[in-house]
Amino acid sequence: MRFPDCRHIILQNIRHVMVVTAALSAVIGTLSAGATNIVTYTLLDSVTTTADELIMTFRRICNENDRTNILFDLTSSNSSFTIYKVEWTNGGVLNEPLEPFSLIAQGDEIEGKSSRWHISLDFPFSNAFHEEDVLLLTTDRGVIYCPTSRAGQLQRTIDLLRYDYEKELDSTKRSSRNAWAILGIVVCMAVVAGVIVGIVVRRRFVRKRKEIEELSLLVVERSDRNRELQAKIDALYGSRLDTLNMLCNEYFEKNESDRVKLSLYNEVEKHILALRDSKSVTQLEDIVNTYLDGIVLKVREQIPSLSAGDIKFLTYLYAGFSPRAVCIFTDIKIKNFYNRRSRLKERILDSGAPDRLLFVSKM
């Protein structure tokens, strides 16, 4: 059988060729006189996609003798397919091939592989091709259509590009909205964090300011108490110190006379004895309690087992007198002073008093 030039297809690496002619009428139906459908396919070397796709590509349309020939390709990925019928819309008129056409593409040779099918079909003669002409394939994967005019192909390309553009634009808009939403969330979180930090910093500032004010008040109060204590000390010891100062001046002026020395010794002894009487000790204890936050009073309350002599000894120590001065006031020897202070510390530590460490630290 002789094929027209417009149907001649040159393919490289064709592994299988199937020519559908009158001899294969049992597969695709009874042939019309002179009409021929041609189907060839090529197995591709590699699978280009993992999805099951069936893509139709228009190749050519032409008139020959009393028929119109349409040549197109089908690319199948990974699986078999079935074409139930083919129709061509020309000028609003639906045409079927001159010979009924159907195709079942299945088998181990194409299953799981990519194949490209080259199909040539003859339709009734048409003396005019239109932009809206479309080739329709009804398959097991749905209806596939492809324009058969250049303008239609261009319009389809434009539609695909528009569809891809709109799809990309929608994706971009979604991404932009998501980005703005994320940015808004981040800004809100930053604002909330800033507000929280501001509140925390303000509270800390207010607290620090209050602490500074309290410390200032304490300093002022401590200064007032120190002045008050100084006044009490001056009132208690001022006259005696003045007397001692006078005696010292007199001693240096008349130090050559033994009678004067004895007289001065007696005066000093009289003043020392005055500091040892109960009235002076009570006044000294009040001063120590005022200056050291009632330390002698706390000793009396927490360690009632201490004697009056122990309380008097602690009063002199808390008042800051030197060991020799304490020895003169308590009429003991210097070595006995250290022994007594050591034993008194042990008794205080063993007493279990809540403020025992404070009592010992001030001795």
Residue pairs with C-beta under 8 A, 6 or more apart in sequence:
1 21
1 36
3 36
3 38
4 64
4 65
4 69
6 60
6 62
6 64
6 69
6 71
7 36
7 38
7 69
7 71
7 120
9 38
9 40
9 71
9 118
9 120
11 40
11 42
11 118
13 42
13 45
14 40
14 42
15 42
15 43
16 40
16 41
16 42
16 43
16 109
17 40
18 39
18 40
18 41
19 38
19 39
19 40
20 27
20 28
20 36
20 37
20 38
20 39
20 101
21 31
21 36
22 31
25 31
28 37
28 99
28 100
28 101
28 102
28 103
29 99
29 100
29 101
29 102
30 99
30 100
31 99
32 98
32 99
34 65
34 66
34 67
35 67
35 97
35 98
35 99
35 122
36 99
36 120
36 122
37 97
37 99
37 101
37 119
37 120
37 121
37 122
38 118
38 119
38 120
39 103
39 117
39 118
39 119
39 120
40 117
40 118
41 105
41 110
41 115
41 116
41 117
41 118
42 115
42 116
42 118
43 109
43 110
43 113
43 114
43 115
44 113
44 114
44 115
44 116
46 114
47 77
47 78
47 112
47 113
47 114
48 77
48 114
49 77
49 78
49 114
50 78
51 77
51 78
52 77
52 78
52 79
52 141
53 75
53 76
53 77
53 78
54 74
54 75
54 76
54 77
54 81
54 139
54 141
54 144
55 74
55 75
56 72
56 73
56 74
56 135
56 137
56 144
56 145
56 146
57 72
57 73
57 74
57 75
57 146
58 70
58 72
58 135
58 146
58 147
58 148
58 153
59 71
59 72
59 73
59 118
60 69
60 70
60 71
61 68
61 69
61 70
61 71
61 129
61 148
61 149
62 68
62 69
63 69
63 125
63 126
63 127
65 125
66 125
67 98
67 122
67 123
67 124
67 125
68 88
68 90
68 122
68 123
68 124
68 125
68 126
69 120
69 121
69 122
69 123
70 88
70 120
70 121
70 123
70 135
70 148
71 118
71 119
71 120
72 119
72 135
72 146
73 116
73 117
73 118
73 119
74 81
74 116
74 117
74 119
74 137
75 114
75 115
75 116
75 117
76 105
76 110
76 114
76 115
76 116
76 117
77 114
78 112
78 113
78 114
79 111
79 112
80 104
80 105
80 106
80 107
80 110
80 111
81 105
81 106
81 139
81 140
81 141
82 102
82 103
82 104
82 105
82 106
82 139
82 140
83 101
83 102
83 103
83 104
83 105
83 137
83 138
83 139
84 102
84 138
84 139
84 140
85 96
85 100
85 101
85 102
85 137
85 138
86 96
86 97
86 101
86 121
86 135
86 136
86 137
86 138
87 94
87 95
87 96
87 135
87 136
87 138
88 94
88 95
88 96
88 97
88 123
88 133
88 134
88 135
88 136
88 148
89 95
89 132
89 133
89 134
89 135
89 136
90 123
90 126
90 129
90 130
90 133
91 126
91 128
91 130
91 133
92 132
95 123
95 124
95 126
96 123
97 121
97 122
97 123
98 122
98 123
98 124
99 122
101 121
103 117
103 119
105 115
105 117
129 148
129 149
130 149
131 147
131 149
131 151
131 152
131 155
132 147
132 149
132 152
133 147
133 148
133 149
133 152
134 145
134 146
134 147
134 148
134 152
135 145
135 146
135 147
135 148
136 143
136 144
136 145
137 143
137 144
137 145
146 156
147 153
147 155
147 156
225 290
225 291
228 290
229 287
229 290
229 291
232 283
232 286
232 287
232 290
233 287
236 280
236 283
236 284
236 287
240 271
240 274
240 275
243 267
243 271
244 268
244 271
247 264
247 267
247 268
250 260
250 264
251 260
251 261
251 264
254 260
255 261
272 328
272 329
274 280
275 329
276 329
276 330
276 331
281 312
281 315
284 315
284 316
284 319
285 296
285 311
285 315
287 319
288 295
288 296
288 315
288 318
288 319
289 295
289 296
289 297
292 318
292 362
295 318
295 358
295 359
295 362
296 311
296 314
296 315
296 318
298 355
298 359
299 306
299 311
299 314
299 348
299 353
299 359
300 306
300 311
302 351
302 353
302 354
302 355
302 356
303 347
303 348
303 351
303 353
303 356
303 359
305 347
305 351
306 314
306 347
309 330
310 344
312 330
313 326
313 330
313 340
313 341
313 344
314 344
314 359
314 363
316 325
316 326
316 329
316 330
317 326
317 341
317 362
317 363
318 362
318 363
321 329
323 334
323 337
323 338
324 334
326 337
327 333
327 334
327 336
327 337
330 337
332 340
341 363
344 363
345 360
345 363
348 356
348 359
348 360
349 356
349 360
353 359
